[in-house]
Amino acid sequence: MSSNEETRYCHSFSYVFLKFTLFVYAILWWLIGGFILGIGIYAEVERQRYKTLEGVFLAPAIILILLGIIMFIVSFIGVLASLRDNLTLLKVFMYTLAICLILELLGGILALVFRNQTVDLVNKNIRKGIVNYYDDLDFKNIMDFVQNKFKCCGGQEYKDWEVNMYHDCSAPGPLACGVPYTCCVTTKPNEVANTLCGYKVLDKQRLDLIDTIYIRGCTDAFFLWLMDNYKIMAGLLLGILLPQFFGVVISWLYITRVEDAISEFGHYMDGLLQANAHERQAKRRGHMAKWFKCMPEID
C-alpha cells in the first residue's frame, strides 16, 4: 500500500471510529435523558394529584423534568449531528457540553469559596420547606430521610421547627413546641420511635435534650458526612464530570475530522466510499497493524 493510500485509509478509519463513538455517546445520553424526563413527569403528575409542594425549587419532580429536558434536547442534537455530519449541530453540541461542564465546575468552586453564604442559603430554603412540612409530601419525605440518615434535626438547628405553625410554642395541640419523631434519638436498630417523643422540646435547653433528640442541624451533619466520605464524593464528581469532558473531546476530534474531509473531498462523505478497490480489499483483509497508526489529524 502506497503512502497516499495508507493516509487515506487512516483518515477513513478515524472518521468512522469517531462517528460511531460520538453516535453511541449521544444516543446513550439521549435515552438516559428520556428516562429521567419520564420519571420526572410521572412524579409531577403524582405531586399534582395529591396537591403537594407549591415551591418549584423544592420539588424533586420539577428538577428531574428540567434535567431530563436539557439532557434529551442536547443529546438529540448530538445524535443528529453525528448522523448528518452537520458542523453547525456538532459545534452546538460541543459548546453546550463545554458550557455545562464549565458552569458545574464554576458553581462548585464558588460554593466552596463562599461556603458560609452557601450554608446560609441552604438553611434558608430548609426553613421555607419546614413551614409547609405537613402540607408537602415531597419535602416531608426528604426531610424525614435526611434526619434519620444523618441523625440530625432541622436545618441550622432543631429550633428551626418553631417556624412550622403546628410546632410553634403558641400553637394548640400535641405538636406545639415539639419536633417530628424523625428527630428523636433511637438506640436500637430498626427501632420504631414514639411519634410524640419530641413533645415540648423547643422550650428546653440543648444539653437537656442530648438523650431525647438529635440537637445538631442537618446542614452541618451533611457537610461533616461529605468530609468523612470525600473518596465517595470524589468518585461521584468524576462520574459526573468525566463523561461530559469525554463528550467535549470526542466532539472536537470529530469536528476536526469532518473539516479535514471537507477540505479533502469537498463534502461530508466518508472516504471509505470513495476508496478504490485495492483499498477496500485491504480493509477486508483486516490489517490490524494499520489501525493503531491511524489517528485523527489535528491542526
N, C-alpha and C positions, 0 to 999 in steps of 0.2 A: 504494500500500500504506500503510495507516494505521500509526501509531506502535506500537500494540499488536501488529499483525500482523508488523511488522518485528522487534520484540523477540522474538516467538515464533519467527520464522524463524531469527534469530540463535542463540537458545537451542537450537533443534533441530539447526542445523548444527554448533555447537560440541560438542554432545552426541555426534553421530555421528562427528565428526572425532576427538575424544578417545577414544571407544570403539574405533574402528578402529586408532588409533595404539597404544593400550595392548595390544590383542589381538595385533597384529603383533609388538610388542616382546616380549611374553610368550611367544608361540609360537616366536619365533626362538631365545630363550634356552632354551626347553624342548627344542628339537631339539638345540642345542649341548650341553646338559647330558646328554641321552640318548646323544649321540655320545661324549662324554668318558667316561661311565659304561661304555659298551660297550668302549671301548679299555682302560679300567682292568680290567674283568672278564677280558678276553682276556689281558692282561698278567699278571694274578694267576693264571690257570689255567696259563700257561706257567711262571710262577715256582714254583708248587707241583709242577708236573711235573718240573722239574729240581732241586727241593729247594734253592732258593737262600735268600737272606737271611731270618733269623728276626726281626730287629728291624723293628717295624711302621713307625716313623717314618723309616727309611732306605729303605723300599721305595716306589719311584715308583708302582707299581700301586695300593697302598693309598691313596696321596694322590689319585690320579686317581679312584678309586672314591668316596672321601668327597666330593671336589669335585663329581663328577657327580651323586651322590645329592642333595646340597644344591641344586645348580642345577636339577635335574629337579623336585624337590618344590616349591621356591619358585616356579619358573616355571609349573608346573602350577596352583598356586593362583592365579597371575596370570591364566592362561587362563580358568579357571572364573569368577573374579571379573569379568573383562571381559565374559564371555558372559552371566552371570546378574545382573550389576549388584548383587551382594551386598556391602553395605557392610562387613560383618564380614571377608569374604575380601579385599576391597580394602584395608582397613586392615592386615590381617595381612601382605599382600604389600608394602605401602608401608613399614611399620615394619621388616619383615625386611630389606628392601633398605637402609633407613637405618641399621639396626644394623650390618649387614655393612660398609657404607661407613665408618661411624664407627670400627669396630674396625680396619679396614685402615689408616685414617689414624692412629689412636692407636698401632697397632703400629709403623708406620713412624717416627713421632715418637719413641717410646720406644727403638727400635733406634738412632736417631741420637743421642739424649741419652745412652743407656747403651751407647755404641759399644764400649768395652773389654769390658764384660760380654757383649755380643753376639758379639764376636770370640772370646772365651774359650769361649762355649757352642758356637759353630760348630767350633772346634778340638777340643773335647772329643768332639763327635759324629763328627768325621772320624776321630779316633783309634779310636773304637769300631768304625767301619767298617773301618779298616785291620787290626784284629785278625782279622776274618773275610774279608779281601780275596780269598783264593783259594777260599773256600767260597761266596762271594756274587757271582753273575754280574751282578746289578743294580748293586751298588756298584762292582764291578771295572770295568764298562764306563763308569760315570760318572766314576770317579777317573782312568781312563786318558784319557778325553776331556779332562777338566779339565787334567791335567798336560801333555797335548800342546798344547791350545789356548792356555793361559796360560803355558806354559814354566816350570813350577814343579814342586815335589816335596814331597809330604806336606801336612799341614795348616799348622801353625805353621812347621815347617822340615823338612828332609829326614830328620833324625834321628827323626821320628815313626815311621818304618818299623821301628824297633827293637822296637815293641810287637807286631809280627807274629811268630808262632812260627817261621816259615821264614826271616825276615830277622834274627832275633836273633843277636847275635855268638856266642853259645854253642851255637847250633843246628848240627846236622850238615848236610852237603850244600852244593852250589854257591851257593845263595841266601843263605847265612849272612853277616851283616854287610854285606849289599848292599841295593839298591833295585830296583824294577821298571824295565824297559828304557824305559818311557814317561817316566822322569825324565832320560834321557840326552840330552845336547846333540847336536842334528843341525845340520849346516852346509849341507846341500843340500836343495832341495825334493823332497818325496816320498822322502827317504832312509829306507831300512829299517835301523833300529838293531839292533845285536847284542843278543840277548836277555840276554847276560851282561855288558853294558857297565857295569852298576852293581856289579860284583863288588868286594867288600871296600872299599866307600867309607865306611862308617859309622865306621870306626876311623881316618879321616884328617881333617885339618884343612880348614876351609871353603875357605881360599884355595888349597889344593892341588887342589880339585875344580871350579874355575871352568870349565875346558875339558872336563870329563868329564860332570857332571850339573848340572841346574838346582838351585842351592842355596837359592833363596828359597822360602818356603812358598806354597801355593796360596791361602790366605786373604788374605794381603797382595797377592798378584798379582791376585786377583779384585777387591778393593776399589780398587786402582790402576786397573784396567780400567774400573770404574764411573766413577771421577772423570775419566778420559780420554774417556769416551763418555757424558758427562752428558746430551747432547742426545738420544741414543737412549733412554736410561733415562727421561728426562722424557716423551718421546713414548710410551713403553711404559706408564708410570704413568697418563698421561692417557687412553690407550686402555683401561685397566682401570677407572679411577675415573669417567670422564665418562659411559659408558653406564649405570652404576649411579645416578649423580646424575640423569641424564635419566629413568630409571625412577621414581625418587622423585618428581620434579617432575610427570611426566605422571600418575602415580597420584594425587597430591594434587589436581591440577586436575580429574581425572575424578571423584574423590570429592566435590569441591565441586560439580561439575555434577550428579551424581546426587542430592545433598542438595537442590539447587535444584529438581530435577524432582520430588522427593518433596513439597517444600513447595508447589509449584505445582499438581501433578496428583494428589498423594496416593499415587503408586506410581512404579514404575521405568520405565513405558512411555515410549518415545521420543515426544517432542512431535510429530514428523512424522506419526505415526499418528493423531493427533487433530486435525491441521490441517484447515481447511476446504478446499473445492475451489479457492477462489481462491488460497490459499497454495500448494497442490500444483501448480497451473498455473504460478504464478510461478516455482516451483523448476524445473519442467521447461524453462521458457524460459531458465533459467540466467543470473540476474542476478549476474554475476561481481563487480560493484562492491559488492554487499551482503556478499560473503564476507569481504572484508578489514575490514569493520566488526564482524564477529561474533567476539567474544572471550568466553571464559568469565567469568561474574560471580563474583568472589571477595570474600567478606565480610571 
